[in-house]
Amino acid sequence: RRHRFALPLAHTLDLNAGTVDTTPPVPARHWRGTLSV
């Protein structure tokens, strides 16, 4: 079950990361650090 959820979550995170990349570097690094944890 976890694996099935992992794929959609990973895809969503990728989309969010793409959105964050359009923002200034500082907030982007902050979000990346939060997602890494």
CHARMM-style PDB file with segment names, atoms N, HN, CA, C and O in Angstrom:
ATOM      1  N   ARG     1       0.835  -1.204   0.000  1.00  0.00      PROA
ATOM      2  CA  ARG     1       0.000   0.000   0.000  1.00  0.00      PROA
ATOM      3  C   ARG     1       0.873   1.258   0.000  1.00  0.00      PROA
ATOM      4  O   ARG     1       0.588   2.240  -0.685  1.00  0.00      PROA
ATOM      5  N   ARG     2       1.932   1.192   0.784  1.00  0.00      PROA
ATOM      6  HN  ARG     2       2.163   0.394   1.341  1.00  0.00      PROA
ATOM      7  CA  ARG     2       2.804   2.366   0.870  1.00  0.00      PROA
ATOM      8  C   ARG     2       3.424   2.671  -0.486  1.00  0.00      PROA
ATOM      9  O   ARG     2       3.587   3.831  -0.864  1.00  0.00      PROA
ATOM     10  N   HSD     3       3.768   1.607  -1.215  1.00  0.00      PROA
ATOM     11  HN  HSD     3       3.635   0.664  -0.908  1.00  0.00      PROA
ATOM     12  CA  HSD     3       4.410   1.808  -2.512  1.00  0.00      PROA
ATOM     13  C   HSD     3       3.452   2.501  -3.481  1.00  0.00      PROA
ATOM     14  O   HSD     3       3.857   3.367  -4.257  1.00  0.00      PROA
ATOM     15  N   ARG     4       2.188   2.112  -3.425  1.00  0.00      PROA
ATOM     16  HN  ARG     4       1.859   1.408  -2.795  1.00  0.00      PROA
ATOM     17  CA  ARG     4       1.199   2.724  -4.317  1.00  0.00      PROA
ATOM     18  C   ARG     4       1.039   4.205  -4.003  1.00  0.00      PROA
ATOM     19  O   ARG     4       0.861   5.022  -4.906  1.00  0.00      PROA
ATOM     20  N   PHE     5       1.103   4.545  -2.724  1.00  0.00      PROA
ATOM     21  HN  PHE     5       1.247   3.881  -1.990  1.00  0.00      PROA
ATOM     22  CA  PHE     5       0.960   5.949  -2.333  1.00  0.00      PROA
ATOM     23  C   PHE     5       2.237   6.729  -2.642  1.00  0.00      PROA
ATOM     24  O   PHE     5       2.194   7.928  -2.916  1.00  0.00      PROA
ATOM     25  N   ALA     6       3.364   6.038  -2.594  1.00  0.00      PROA
ATOM     26  HN  ALA     6       3.399   5.064  -2.371  1.00  0.00      PROA
ATOM     27  CA  ALA     6       4.661   6.698  -2.790  1.00  0.00      PROA
ATOM     28  C   ALA     6       4.767   7.306  -4.193  1.00  0.00      PROA
ATOM     29  O   ALA     6       5.306   8.400  -4.356  1.00  0.00      PROA
ATOM     30  N   LEU     7       4.258   6.603  -5.193  1.00  0.00      PROA
ATOM     31  HN  LEU     7       3.820   5.714  -5.060  1.00  0.00      PROA
ATOM     32  CA  LEU     7       4.379   7.107  -6.554  1.00  0.00      PROA
ATOM     33  C   LEU     7       3.632   8.428  -6.755  1.00  0.00      PROA
ATOM     34  O   LEU     7       4.227   9.382  -7.255  1.00  0.00      PROA
ATOM     35  N   PRO     8       2.353   8.519  -6.385  1.00  0.00      PROA
ATOM     36  CA  PRO     8       1.634   9.795  -6.527  1.00  0.00      PROA
ATOM     37  C   PRO     8       2.270  10.894  -5.688  1.00  0.00      PROA
ATOM     38  O   PRO     8       2.352  12.041  -6.127  1.00  0.00      PROA
ATOM     39  N   LEU     9       2.718  10.553  -4.485  1.00  0.00      PROA
ATOM     40  HN  LEU     9       2.651   9.621  -4.129  1.00  0.00      PROA
ATOM     41  CA  LEU     9       3.337  11.555  -3.619  1.00  0.00      PROA
ATOM     42  C   LEU     9       4.611  12.083  -4.252  1.00  0.00      PROA
ATOM     43  O   LEU     9       4.854  13.290  -4.249  1.00  0.00      PROA
ATOM     44  N   ALA    10       5.422  11.192  -4.792  1.00  0.00      PROA
ATOM     45  HN  ALA    10       5.224  10.212  -4.795  1.00  0.00      PROA
ATOM     46  CA  ALA    10       6.675  11.602  -5.428  1.00  0.00      PROA
ATOM     47  C   ALA    10       6.379  12.525  -6.602  1.00  0.00      PROA
ATOM     48  O   ALA    10       7.073  13.523  -6.798  1.00  0.00      PROA
ATOM     49  N   HSD    11       5.352  12.197  -7.383  1.00  0.00      PROA
ATOM     50  HN  HSD    11       4.788  11.387  -7.224  1.00  0.00      PROA
ATOM     51  CA  HSD    11       4.985  13.016  -8.530  1.00  0.00      PROA
ATOM     52  C   HSD    11       4.525  14.394  -8.069  1.00  0.00      PROA
ATOM     53  O   HSD    11       4.870  15.406  -8.681  1.00  0.00      PROA
ATOM     54  N   THR    12       3.739  14.433  -6.980  1.00  0.00      PROA
ATOM     55  HN  THR    12       3.459  13.611  -6.484  1.00  0.00      PROA
ATOM     56  CA  THR    12       3.251  15.696  -6.440  1.00  0.00      PROA
ATOM     57  C   THR    12       4.412  16.533  -5.925  1.00  0.00      PROA
ATOM     58  O   THR    12       4.453  17.746  -6.131  1.00  0.00      PROA
ATOM     59  N   LEU    13       5.352  15.882  -5.254  1.00  0.00      PROA
ATOM     60  HN  LEU    13       5.319  14.896  -5.086  1.00  0.00      PROA
ATOM     61  CA  LEU    13       6.517  16.601  -4.728  1.00  0.00      PROA
ATOM     62  C   LEU    13       7.326  17.183  -5.875  1.00  0.00      PROA
ATOM     63  O   LEU    13       7.844  18.294  -5.764  1.00  0.00      PROA
ATOM     64  N   ASP    14       7.442  16.446  -6.979  1.00  0.00      PROA
ATOM     65  HN  ASP    14       7.021  15.544  -7.069  1.00  0.00      PROA
ATOM     66  CA  ASP    14       8.181  16.939  -8.137  1.00  0.00      PROA
ATOM     67  C   ASP    14       7.513  18.192  -8.690  1.00  0.00      PROA
ATOM     68  O   ASP    14       8.191  19.151  -9.060  1.00  0.00      PROA
ATOM     69  N   LEU    15       6.183  18.184  -8.744  1.00  0.00      PROA
ATOM     70  HN  LEU    15       5.633  17.406  -8.443  1.00  0.00      PROA
ATOM     71  CA  LEU    15       5.454  19.351  -9.231  1.00  0.00      PROA
ATOM     72  C   LEU    15       5.661  20.532  -8.296  1.00  0.00      PROA
ATOM     73  O   LEU    15       5.865  21.660  -8.746  1.00  0.00      PROA
ATOM     74  N   ASN    16       5.609  20.273  -6.995  1.00  0.00      PROA
ATOM     75  HN  ASN    16       5.443  19.357  -6.629  1.00  0.00      PROA
ATOM     76  CA  ASN    16       5.813  21.330  -6.005  1.00  0.00      PROA
ATOM     77  C   ASN    16       7.224  21.888  -6.118  1.00  0.00      PROA
ATOM     78  O   ASN    16       7.425  23.099  -6.025  1.00  0.00      PROA
ATOM     79  N   ALA    17       8.198  21.011  -6.317  1.00  0.00      PROA
ATOM     80  HN  ALA    17       8.035  20.028  -6.393  1.00  0.00      PROA
ATOM     81  CA  ALA    17       9.591  21.435  -6.442  1.00  0.00      PROA
ATOM     82  C   ALA    17       9.746  22.343  -7.661  1.00  0.00      PROA
ATOM     83  O   ALA    17      10.479  23.330  -7.614  1.00  0.00      PROA
ATOM     84  N   GLY    18       9.057  22.007  -8.748  1.00  0.00      PROA
ATOM     85  HN  GLY    18       8.462  21.205  -8.786  1.00  0.00      PROA
ATOM     86  CA  GLY    18       9.113  22.829  -9.953  1.00  0.00      PROA
ATOM     87  C   GLY    18       8.522  24.201  -9.699  1.00  0.00      PROA
ATOM     88  O   GLY    18       9.011  25.197 -10.232  1.00  0.00      PROA
ATOM     89  N   THR    19       7.472  24.263  -8.885  1.00  0.00      PROA
ATOM     90  HN  THR    19       7.075  23.453  -8.452  1.00  0.00      PROA
ATOM     91  CA  THR    19       6.843  25.536  -8.555  1.00  0.00      PROA
ATOM     92  C   THR    19       7.757  26.359  -7.666  1.00  0.00      PROA
ATOM     93  O   THR    19       7.877  27.573  -7.827  1.00  0.00      PROA
ATOM     94  N   VAL    20       8.404  25.676  -6.718  1.00  0.00      PROA
ATOM     95  HN  VAL    20       8.307  24.689  -6.587  1.00  0.00      PROA
ATOM     96  CA  VAL    20       9.311  26.356  -5.791  1.00  0.00      PROA
ATOM     97  C   VAL    20      10.511  26.923  -6.539  1.00  0.00      PROA
ATOM     98  O   VAL    20      11.035  27.975  -6.172  1.00  0.00      PROA
ATOM     99  N   ASP    21      10.947  26.227  -7.587  1.00  0.00      PROA
ATOM    100  HN  ASP    21      10.521  25.372  -7.884  1.00  0.00      PROA
ATOM    101  CA  ASP    21      12.117  26.680  -8.349  1.00  0.00      PROA
ATOM    102  C   ASP    21      11.877  28.050  -8.980  1.00  0.00      PROA
ATOM    103  O   ASP    21      12.828  28.776  -9.269  1.00  0.00      PROA
ATOM    104  N   THR    22      10.618  28.404  -9.192  1.00  0.00      PROA
ATOM    105  HN  THR    22       9.845  27.814  -8.957  1.00  0.00      PROA
ATOM    106  CA  THR    22      10.305  29.685  -9.817  1.00  0.00      PROA
ATOM    107  C   THR    22      10.371  30.817  -8.797  1.00  0.00      PROA
ATOM    108  O   THR    22      10.363  31.991  -9.166  1.00  0.00      PROA
ATOM    109  N   THR    23      10.435  30.464  -7.521  1.00  0.00      PROA
ATOM    110  HN  THR    23      10.441  29.510  -7.222  1.00  0.00      PROA
ATOM    111  CA  THR    23      10.511  31.467  -6.465  1.00  0.00      PROA
ATOM    112  C   THR    23      11.971  31.814  -6.184  1.00  0.00      PROA
ATOM    113  O   THR    23      12.869  31.118  -6.659  1.00  0.00      PROA
ATOM    114  N   PRO    24      12.225  32.877  -5.422  1.00  0.00      PROA
ATOM    115  CA  PRO    24      13.596  33.267  -5.062  1.00  0.00      PROA
ATOM    116  C   PRO    24      14.355  32.113  -4.423  1.00  0.00      PROA
ATOM    117  O   PRO    24      13.740  31.225  -3.833  1.00  0.00      PROA
ATOM    118  N   PRO    25      15.695  32.109  -4.531  1.00  0.00      PROA
ATOM    119  CA  PRO    25      16.553  31.010  -4.073  1.00  0.00      PROA
ATOM    120  C   PRO    25      16.380  30.677  -2.597  1.00  0.00      PROA
ATOM    121  O   PRO    25      16.361  29.503  -2.229  1.00  0.00      PROA
ATOM    122  N   VAL    26      16.254  31.689  -1.750  1.00  0.00      PROA
ATOM    123  HN  VAL    26      16.270  32.643  -2.049  1.00  0.00      PROA
ATOM    124  CA  VAL    26      16.194  31.437  -0.304  1.00  0.00      PROA
ATOM    125  C   VAL    26      14.975  30.603   0.083  1.00  0.00      PROA
ATOM    126  O   VAL    26      15.139  29.584   0.752  1.00  0.00      PROA
ATOM    127  N   PRO    27      13.755  30.991  -0.309  1.00  0.00      PROA
ATOM    128  CA  PRO    27      12.576  30.170   0.019  1.00  0.00      PROA
ATOM    129  C   PRO    27      12.686  28.778  -0.608  1.00  0.00      PROA
ATOM    130  O   PRO    27      12.258  27.793  -0.005  1.00  0.00      PROA
ATOM    131  N   ALA    28      13.249  28.691  -1.798  1.00  0.00      PROA
ATOM    132  HN  ALA    28      13.596  29.490  -2.288  1.00  0.00      PROA
ATOM    133  CA  ALA    28      13.392  27.400  -2.477  1.00  0.00      PROA
ATOM    134  C   ALA    28      14.259  26.468  -1.640  1.00  0.00      PROA
ATOM    135  O   ALA    28      13.921  25.298  -1.455  1.00  0.00      PROA
ATOM    136  N   ARG    29      15.379  26.987  -1.132  1.00  0.00      PROA
ATOM    137  HN  ARG    29      15.653  27.937  -1.282  1.00  0.00      PROA
ATOM    138  CA  ARG    29      16.265  26.162  -0.312  1.00  0.00      PROA
ATOM    139  C   ARG    29      15.563  25.765   0.977  1.00  0.00      PROA
ATOM    140  O   ARG    29      15.733  24.647   1.463  1.00  0.00      PROA
ATOM    141  N   HSD    30      14.777  26.676   1.530  1.00  0.00      PROA
ATOM    142  HN  HSD    30      14.638  27.584   1.136  1.00  0.00      PROA
ATOM    143  CA  HSD    30      14.059  26.383   2.781  1.00  0.00      PROA
ATOM    144  C   HSD    30      13.082  25.232   2.561  1.00  0.00      PROA
ATOM    145  O   HSD    30      13.010  24.311   3.375  1.00  0.00      PROA
ATOM    146  N   TRP    31      12.321  25.283   1.449  1.00  0.00      PROA
ATOM    147  HN  TRP    31      12.380  26.030   0.787  1.00  0.00      PROA
ATOM    148  CA  TRP    31      11.336  24.228   1.172  1.00  0.00      PROA
ATOM    149  C   TRP    31      12.027  22.902   0.889  1.00  0.00      PROA
ATOM    150  O   TRP    31      11.572  21.848   1.331  1.00  0.00      PROA
ATOM    151  N   ARG    32      13.128  22.963   0.151  1.00  0.00      PROA
ATOM    152  HN  ARG    32      13.498  23.819  -0.208  1.00  0.00      PROA
ATOM    153  CA  ARG    32      13.857  21.724  -0.174  1.00  0.00      PROA
ATOM    154  C   ARG    32      14.361  21.072   1.100  1.00  0.00      PROA
ATOM    155  O   ARG    32      14.311  19.849   1.237  1.00  0.00      PROA
ATOM    156  N   GLY    33      14.850  21.886   2.039  1.00  0.00      PROA
ATOM    157  HN  GLY    33      14.890  22.879   1.928  1.00  0.00      PROA
ATOM    158  CA  GLY    33      15.346  21.354   3.306  1.00  0.00      PROA
ATOM    159  C   GLY    33      14.211  20.724   4.096  1.00  0.00      PROA
ATOM    160  O   GLY    33      14.393  19.691   4.741  1.00  0.00      PROA
ATOM    161  N   THR    34      13.030  21.353   4.043  1.00  0.00      PROA
ATOM    162  HN  THR    34      12.883  22.192   3.519  1.00  0.00      PROA
ATOM    163  CA  THR    34      11.876  20.829   4.774  1.00  0.00      PROA
ATOM    164  C   THR    34      11.411  19.506   4.162  1.00  0.00      PROA
ATOM    165  O   THR    34      11.094  18.561   4.884  1.00  0.00      PROA
ATOM    166  N   LEU    35      11.373  19.445   2.837  1.00  0.00      PROA
ATOM    167  HN  LEU    35      11.631  20.213   2.251  1.00  0.00      PROA
ATOM    168  CA  LEU    35      10.930  18.225   2.165  1.00  0.00      PROA
ATOM    169  C   LEU    35      11.926  17.095   2.394  1.00  0.00      PROA
ATOM    170  O   LEU    35      11.540  15.930   2.482  1.00  0.00      PROA
ATOM    171  N   SER    36      13.217  17.443   2.490  1.00  0.00      PROA
ATOM    172  HN  SER    36      13.531  18.390   2.419  1.00  0.00      PROA
ATOM    173  CA  SER    36      14.244  16.424   2.707  1.00  0.00      PROA
ATOM    174  C   SER    36      14.030  15.736   4.051  1.00  0.00      PROA
ATOM    175  O   SER    36      14.264  14.535   4.186  1.00  0.00      PROA
ATOM    176  N   VAL    37      13.584  16.502   5.043  1.00  0.00      PROA
ATOM    177  HN  VAL    37      13.394  17.478   4.933  1.00  0.00      PROA
ATOM    178  CA  VAL    37      13.352  15.935   6.373  1.00  0.00      PROA
ATOM    179  C   VAL    37      12.064  15.124   6.328  1.00  0.00      PROA
ATOM    180  OT1 VAL    37      11.662  14.548   7.339  1.00  0.00      PROA
TER     181      VAL     37
END
